[in-house]
Amino acid sequence: MTSEPTYVPAVYTEGYARGRQVDPDRAKNYVAHTMIGDPLADALIAELEPLEPEERARLIKLGMHDRKRHALRCAPEPLREFFAHCVEPPAWLDLSTFHPGCRMFHRNTRLVLAGMVGGVLVEGFSTNIAKSFFLTGRLRDQGIRRLKQNNRHMLEIFMPEGMAAHADGWTHSVRVRLVHARLRYLLSKSPEWDVDELGLPISSAQLGFAISAFSARLLKHLESLGGSFDDEERRSFMSVWRYSGYLMGIPETILFQDEADALEIFSIGRICEPPPSVESIAMAAALINSAPLFAGLDKRTERRKLAGHIARVSRALIGHELANELMYPPSSTLGFLWKFRLMNRIESWRNRINPRRGRDDTNMATILGVSVYDQSGISYRLPDHIYSERSTGGRNRAVAPARHASQGLS
């Protein structure tokens, strides 16, 4: 898709002009996707709108778990079409290539979490997508739970066989797609969202940018933090994220093909997107300040100390320019990542001397401890209100107060 966009939302006008100077075809493609959502999922959400929330959840659950398609025979056509597309694997899919990426993920669990919270999530929310999530309050209202849900999704897609049809990684990826479509529907109907000004909420351009960050940029951050992986694991890691992005409804016209392509999408997206907004600044602060609570710290002095450390890690990963735009506190990063890598290397040596310290089950315990696992299982209730705090879909009141996460960076 390299033809001229039929419409350029107002906030993208200046960025699009800059992007065309750098890479005209990619800039055209990126900006065109700011007005594209997810046709299949969007049609399904519109079809299910008249139904009661419980009935919507029941139908979605049928599609998620119906391996033989029998239960959907009498379901609405958009539902059958949606799940038929999800179940049909793309021609390029080879699940057998996912194993090296899964091994790499579990070997580098702590660094993956650091790179995700301090790096790619912040970079992702530096785009116009921050307005969607800030307006709905999905990080502001329940920041810790959202981070844990993100980790649960990531854990499931990197479990062996987790991306087979109807397995947990597959299911979580499809659920994310439906939540995005539902939020896009609610926001598009809201007087608080101007499509002509902002483009579609949670557009395929923003999601293509985000999946490129989750994959290729996360690899860059893992290298900076001292992660260990070979070329095969690197390619496999990218393949897992590519298939997850496909299941999340990102059109192949903006979905990366490999690591180099992902970095190009990320680069042109940074150019075409408007500068970080007030919402981006607030979201970055919420992420950094949620992390200590997310880690279980309840003493204010401990939280402030860890938040300051995470902010410094984040500045070192994302660079001074973006960190300053996001109003991070001033700090020097000279030699910081070198020291971080050295400490990680020492930890690895200690694990080799005492293998029980670095067992895979220890890494598994780390990510399980920071992931959402509800006793009732995955919820298929979708948001029923634009504001998270007023929505009954997936609400969980047993979370830490949001006020800590919404304060400025310490």
Phi, psi and omega in degrees: 000091181237009176286164181298135179301140179291335178207138177246112178304148188304320184290347181260358186301309183291317180297322179296319178298319178292318181297324180294334177287335184266308182208090188304314184294315180293322179296316177300315182296316182297310184292326176300324182283353174290346178249015180242132176258242180220090189309316182293311181292321180296321178294322179295315181298319179296322180293323183276350186306317182291346185279158174292150182307321181295321180290321176301314181296321180297316181293319179295319179298322177302313181294324181294327190243358182276091183291333184256002175069005183294319188292342184264006183303323182258008181283160178303146183304316179301328179290316180295319180294320181298309183286333174297321178292319181295321183285327181288115184286144175294157185300332185273357185285132173220095185298336181293342180276358185278340188300315179299322178294323177295318179298317180297317179301312184286336176285334185242031189308308184297322180288325176300315179297318179295316180293329180287307184290314184276344185243279194288327178294320177297315179296321179297318181280000174283351180269181181294347179295338179302326180298321180296310185286329178290317181297320180282339180080019187287344170250325183294320185276321185224056189302315183295315180298321180295319177298319180292325176294320177299317179294322179299315178300313182296318179298315184293323182287340179257017170275145177305129181065011182293340183258007172295152182306129179075358173286172189295321178295318176299312183298316180295323179295317179292323179297318176303319179300316181290322177297316177300316181295320180294316178295323178298319178297311182296316181293320181296331179274351186274140176293348180278355181241126179251104183297321179298325181278315192252348189082182179293141174292141182049056183288165178293335175296313181295323179288324175296322175295314184296316182291331175293323177291315181300333185258284187292317179292324177297322175299318178299316180293322177298320176298316180297327183271354177098020177293157181241128176192153179257182185296321179296317179295324178298311180296320180295317177304315178297321182294321178299313181293325180297315180292322176299318177298321177299314179294333178281002173089015179283121182301145181295344177288347177229002177271129184299155176261324179206185185297316181299318180295320179299318179295326177292318178298317179299316182296313182289329176296318178300324180287315185284331180291149175293162177303155179308133183268178174303323179295321178297319179297315180295321180293320178298317178297320179297318180297310183296319184277344174283330187303316179297320177293320177301327178275359176092011180277131181243352178273134186301317182296320179293319180298314182297319181296313181292321178298320177297320179294317180296320178298323179289319175301315181298315179300319180295327182280314187271346179095155185295323184300307180292321179301318178293320178297328179271006175062040172294152175295145180299139175195153177270139176246011181299118179076000186294311181292329176298315179295320179299314179296321180298314180296323178294322179293319177298319178299320179296318178299317180297324179292326178291323178293320179236085187306334181294335180292328186249026182296154179300328181290336175291316176297320178297318179299324180300310185281330175297325182291342181241028178236154178276123173227098179276140180300329182280356181086184183295138180267138177251011173283127180266159179305138179243010175212148181300326181266129183302320184291343178256358183270140176268350182288107177074014182293140176220112184279347183275057178232162182293152179304140184285345187298328180295319184288336185269358178286164180294167179295137181282000000 
